[in-house]
Amino acid sequence: MSRAVMLGPAFVAAVAYVDPGNFATNFAAGTHFGHRLLWVVLLANVTGLFFQALAAKLGVATGRSLMQLCRTRYPRPVAYGLWAQAEAVAVATDLAEIVGGALALHLLLGMPLPLGGAVTAAVSFALLFLDRRGRHRFDWVVAGALFGIAGGLLWCTAVAGPDIRGLSAGLVPRFEGRESLLLAVGIIGATVMPHAIYLHSARSAERVGALRRAGVFRPGRDDRAVLRGIRFDVTVAMVLAGIVNASMLVVGAQLAKGTGPLAETLEDVRDGLRATLGEGVALAFCGALLVSGLSSSSVGTYAGQVIMDGFLRRVPPLAVRRALTVFPALLVLAAGVNPTTALVWSQVVLSFGLPFALVPLLLATRDRELMGPLVNRPATTACGALAGAAVVCLNLSLFLP
């Protein structure tokens, strides 16, 4: 069986790794600390690749999503608690994506932020109807958006001319004060996103179910072939997302030492790019931010649907779901909160929600009775536990004096 049949689900998840929250945290890290937090960006993407592969493997081995397994394996109060925090994660996710899309429309067209948020919500809602006309169609539209974001930002990076010495220095792990620690937590929350793990497990289970019904996938005989396909899908998508995230920080670092204004917000980034690299680069940046907001918002709403379905076996009308998650974002925009600040703090919230997805994922994928021949090796589980513990320690460190 060709590994190409598993292409698609990881690209949908990877769009969450380059959403507007990533723009805010990565550009803030670059403009404030140069290349010093590049190692955090790369480590976060490697960690994301690891956990997305586990989520996809879980869907293949069990034919069920992580949420469905939590509902059936845990006591009801625990399952409801996990659902409640997953819903909070979905709201924080949509806040970042709607705010990012609104900011992009404001930068490109001068559109008021509340109106831009409503337009972003409407367009991303329309994209979801592609999923009703075929799973592959939605997957490839989202994948095309990922390549579009990558193209815009890589062009910005090429024109900015990265500092090779700075890149090398940025690979050495270190922090520089409490603000760098806050940004590191935000980078992790913006990169290893809980809703992407939930969605990837559900999407992979759907894909394997379709292959089984078509007679392409034979459980027990084709498991390893499907696993190779998963690894190929995840590696290509997540490496591309990692390059995009690194390019954001690199461009921010170049702006910080350039002749343009200091970039404190994404609007400052646009102005800095325009002043130092020209109008074309500034437009490419704004276009990438807009595509990121539109595509990641549709993916976030879809993730909210599968989260509720998995935990509660209830799926509200799509319009109702869209309205519930969009309202907090529109409220933030109407209140006049600084969009970049809102984006950074939303990613910190996501980082705090991450362990609630990682722990059940690791416990499930180490269960031989559940996973069969695709069960984790002990070393795989140990690596996952160490990564999860590192995320928890980073989160807790924010409460230290």
N, C-alpha and C positions, 0 to 999 in steps of 0.2 A: 504494500500500500504506500502511495506517495505521501511524503511528509507535507506536501503542499496542501493537502485536504484540511489540515489543521490551521492554516494561515487565517488570520482575521481577529479572533478574540483578544489576542495580546495587543493588537493595535488599538482596539477600542479602549482597553485598560490603559494603554500608554498615553492616550490623549489626556488622561487625568494627571499624568506626570509632567505635562507642559501647560497646565492651565494658568489663568492669570495670577493665582497665588504664587506660582513659581516665578513669574515675571517680577512680582513685588519683592519676594525674599531674595532671589538671586541677584537682581540689580541692586537692591539695598546692600547686600553683602559685598558686591563688587565696588560700589561707590564709597562705602564707609571703610572697608578693610582691604581693598585691592584684591590680590589673588590669595589672601591668607586663608579663606574658607573654601577654596577650590577642593580641598581634600574632603570636606563635608559633602559637597555636591556629588563627587564621584562615589564616595562611600554610600551615600543614600541611594544612588541609582543601582549600585551593585546589590545592596540589600533588597531594593525593590524587585530587581530581576529574580533574586533567590525566592522571595515570597510569592511573586506572581507565578513562578514555575510550580511551586507547591500547590497554590490555589487551583491552577489548571489541572494538575495531576489528580487532585482530590475529585474534581468534577468527572474526570475520565474514569477513575477507578470505581467510583460509587454511583455515578449517574445522577447525583444529587448535588445541590449547592451547599456551601458552608452553613447558610442560614437554615436550610431544611434539616441538616444533621444536628445543629444546635437545638432545634425544636424537638426532635425525637430523642436525643441522647441526654438532655439536661432536664432537671426539674423545672416545672412551669415558671416559678418565680425567677430562676436564673435566666431562662430563655426570654422572659418578658423584659428583664433588666438589660440583657444584651440587645434586644430590639430597641429599647428606649434610647440607649446610647448611640445605636446605629442611626436612629432618626435624627439625633442631635448632630451627628457627623454629616448626615445628608443636608441638613439646613446650613451648616458651616460651609460645606462644599458649594452649595448653590449660591450662597452669599458671595464667595470669592469669584465665581464664574459670572454671575449677573453683574456684579460691580465691575469686573474686568471688562466685560463687553460694553457696558455703559460708558466706562472711561475711554475705551477705544473710539466709540462713536463721538464722544465729546472732543477728543483730540483730532479726529479726522474731519468732522463736520460741524463742530461747535454745538452739538446737540445737548440740551440740558440733561444732567445725569439721571433724574427720575424717568424722563422720557426714553433715554438710551437704555435704561434697565428694562423698561416695558418692551421695547423693540427687541432687545436681546432675548428676553423670555419668549416672545412670540415666535421669533425665527427658530430658536432651538426647539420649541414645541413642535413646529412644523417638520423639523428634521426627523423627529421620532416616528412620523408616519411612514418613513421609508422602511422602518423595521416591520411594519405590517405587510409590506409588499415583497418581503424576502429578507432573511437574516443577512445574507451575503451582501445585499445592496447597502444596507446600513453600515456593515463592517467596512466596506471599501470606500464609502463616502467619508467616514471618520478617518480611515487610513490616509485618504487623500488630503484631509485637513492636517494631519500630522506632518506629512511631507511638505505641505504648504508653509506651515509654521517653521519647520526646519530650514526651508529654502530662504525665507525672509531673514531669519536670525543669523544663519551662516554667512549670508551676504554682508550683513552688518559687521560680523566678526572679521571677515576678509578685508573689508574696507578700513576697519579700525586698525588692523595690523597688530595682532597679539604680541605681547612681550614674552619671548621664550624664557628669559631668565625668571621673570615673574611667575610664569606657569610652573616652572620647576620648583620654585620656592613654595608655591601654593600647595604642593603635594605633601609638605611636612605637617603632620598634625599638631595644631596648637590653637589656643584661643587668645583673645586680646580684650579682656574685660567682660563685664556682664552683658553688654549689648551684643557682643559677638556670640555669646552663649544663647541669648534669646533668638538671634537670627539662625543659629545652627539648629535649634529646636524647630523653628519655622521652616527651614529648608527640608528637614526630615519629614515634617507634617505635610509639606507641599509635594513631596516626592513619593514617599511610601504611604499612599493614601488608603485608608480603611475601605472606602466604598469601592475602590478598584479591585481589592482582594475579594470582596463579596461578589462583585459583578463578574470577575474572571472565572470564579468557580462555577457560577450559574451559566455563563456563556459556554464554557467548555463542556459542561454536562449536556446542554442543549445540542451542541455540535455533535458530540458522540452519539446522542440519542438519534439524531437525524441520520448519521452514518450507519447506525445499527439497523434502523428501519429500512434503509436503502440496500442493506446487505453488503456494505463496504467494510464495516467494522465487525470483526468476530471476537467477542470477549474471550480472553485466555490465549488466543492465537496472535492477535494483532496488538496486544497491549504495548509491547516494546516499540513497535513501529509508530503507534500513536504518541508514545512518550518522546520519541525522537522528533516527531512533528511538533509537539508542544515546545520542546527545547529550542527548535529552530525558530518558531513563531515568537516566543518570548525573547530570545536573544536578539533577533533583528529589531523588533519593536523597542525593546528597552535600551539597547545600545544607541539607537537613533535618539530616543528621549534623553539619554544621558549626555550625548553630544550637544543637544539643544540647550539643556540646562547649563552645561559648562560654558557654552557660548554666551549666555545671558550674563553670567558673572564676569567673563573676560571683557565683554563690551563695557560693562559697568566700571570695571577696573581701569580701562583705558580712558573712559570719560573723566574719572576722578583726577587723573593727572594731566588732562588736556587743558585747553584754553577756554572751554565753554563753562557755563555755570555749574556749581556743585549740584549733583542730582540727588535731591532728597525724596522726590516723588517720581512716579512714572511720567508725569507731565514734564518734570525737569529733565528726565531722560530723553524725552522727545525733543525738548528745546536744546539739550546738549548735543544730540546727534545732528540736529539741523545746523547748529552753529559750527560744529567741528568737521562734520562729514558730508553735509549737504542735505537738501530737501528730500532727495530720493531715498536715502538711508532712513531718514525720519519717517517717511511714508511706509517703508518696508517694515519698520518696527511697529507702527500703529496697525498696519494690516495684519501682521502676525498676531498681535494682541487681540484684534477683533475675531479672527478665525479661531483663536484659542478659546475666547469667551463663548462663542456660538456653539462650537463642537463639544467642548467639555461640559457645557450646561445641559445639552441634550443627553450626553452620557451620564451625567449626574442624576438627571430625572429618571432615566431608565434604571439606574442602580437603585434609586429609591423605590421603584416599583418592585424589583425582584427582592429587595430587603423585606418589604412588608409581606409580599407573597410567601417568602421562605419562612419567616418567623411566625406569621399569623394565619397563613393560607387565605388571605384576603387581599384583593387588588382593587383599590378605589378607581373610579374613572380617571383617565389620564389628566383631564382638565383640572379636576379637584386636586390631584397630587401636585400638579404644576403650580397651582395657586397657593397651596400651603407652604411650599418651599420657597417660592418667589417673594412672598409677602415680607419676610424679615429683611431681605436684600433691598427691596424697594423702600422700606421704612428707614434703613440706614442711609440710603441715598437722599431721601427727602429730608432727613434730619441734618444734612450737611456735614456728615462725618467725613474726614479726610479719606478718600478711597484707598490710597496706598496703605495707610495705617490699618484700615479695616481688613485689607487683604492679608497683611502680615499676621495680625492677631487671629484671623480665621484659620490660618495654617497652624498656629500654635494649638488651637482647639483640636484640630485634626490629629496632631501628634499625640495629644493626651488620649484620643480615642483609639489609637493604633494597637496598644496591647490587647484590647478587648476583641480584636480580630485575630491577632497573631497567636495568642495562647490557644483558643479553640482549634485554629488551623494546625498548629504543631501537635496537639493532642490527637487530632483525628488522623493526620498523615503518619503518625508513628504506630497506629493500631493495625496490626497485621490482619486481624479478623475483618476489619472494615476495608482495608486497602488491597489485600491479597498480594500478588507479586509486585505491586507498585509501592509497597510500604517503604517508608524512609529507612535508610541505613542509619545506624546509631550516630555516625559522624554528622550526617545531615541534620538530625534532630538536635545534636549538640550545638552545631553552628547556628541553627535557628534560635535556640534558647539563649545563646550568647548575644545575638543581635537584638532579640527582644529585651533582654536585660539591659543592654546598653541604651535602648530607647527610653526605658523606664527611668534609668539613672539620670539621663539628660533632662527628662521632664521634672523629676524631683529636685534637681539642682537649681531650678528656677525659684524654689521656695527657700533656698539657703540665704542667710544674710550676706 
